[in-house]
Amino acid sequence: MRHLLALFMMLCTGAALAAGIPDPVVVKVNDRVHALIGPMEFPNRGNQGYMVNSTVIEGKTGVILIDTGFSDEIGAHLARHVAKLTRKPVKVIINTHHHGDHTFGNAAFPGALVISSEMCRKLLIEGEAEWLATLENAVGRKFPNTRAVPATQVYANKTRTDLEIDGVKLTFWVPEAAHTAGDMLIWLPEERVLVGGDVLVQGIIPNFRDASVRLWIDTLAEVKALPAKVIIPGHGPLMNVEDAARLHARMAKLYAGIQAGYKAGLTDSEIRKQLDLSEWRPLHRFDEQMGGNINRTYLEIEAESF
């Protein structure tokens, strides 16, 4: 009886915490597309791990949902907000990359087709335990129903695929690498909307942890040439091509500064003291991530020099 009571209390506590997940800011992009803008903080007890943007695309018979959050609870939370926009069911999930904050909510949509890049599928399967531990450590509790649900329909790196899903024309753009080795950007040509995942972020320091920084900069150069009316980033408010161009310029300048320092024989810590970081400093997570980003870029430049 004591064990049953403990289990009941744990389930009730989990349900109460899940009920406290912050609501997204719902932005209507057009009659077919809505952006669900999530919090910008790192995962914590207050946000229950919710920290990502999602995109709702209404098709003829169902919904295409791009990125599903960090847990099955967040996925279910997003599903409730989708239901406020349309009675159509979520039939298709698209993951922009493998990081758990964008993919673990897939578990809340058991009947949906899941689509990603081929490399995203591989990295999601390999990184499941690490990302689940990251979530549970940050929030301070277990998520017994959260697991990796990898894609069954995948696209290879360095490809662009035009197709139509449920009456919606899409282009799946899989670069060689950028924020991760398995990013996929989704272009809606009729709406001129780009869903960028974490290749594009606004008002926040981009995360270089799994990046190929040089290839990321190359990808951003292509993004800024698109005739996009709206860009939905992985984190932060909506963007336009001018915002993408500014991100490209900041990252290109950072890379060039670190490369020049490396060629001068400086360490990454010495380079950081010389860099002009004034454009980066006002952004969210500067103190937490900027040093690591500089180190990651330095190591990439060092590896490419051999």
Secondary structure, DSSP 8 states (H G I E B T S, - for coil): -HHHHHHHHHHHHHHHHHHT----EEEE-SSSEEEEE---S-S-TTTTT----EEEEE-SSSEEEE---SSHHHHHHHHHHHHHH-SS-EEEEE-SSS-HHHHGGGGG-TTSEEEEEHHHHHHHHHHHHHHHHHHHHHHTS--TT------SEEE-SSEEEEEEETTEEEEEEE-S-SSSTT--EEEETTTTEEEEEEEEESSB----TT--HHHHHHHHHHHTTS--SEEEEEESS-B-HHHHHHHHHHHHHHHHHHHHHHHTT--HHHHHHHS--TTTTTSBTHHHHHHHHHHHHHHHHHHHH-
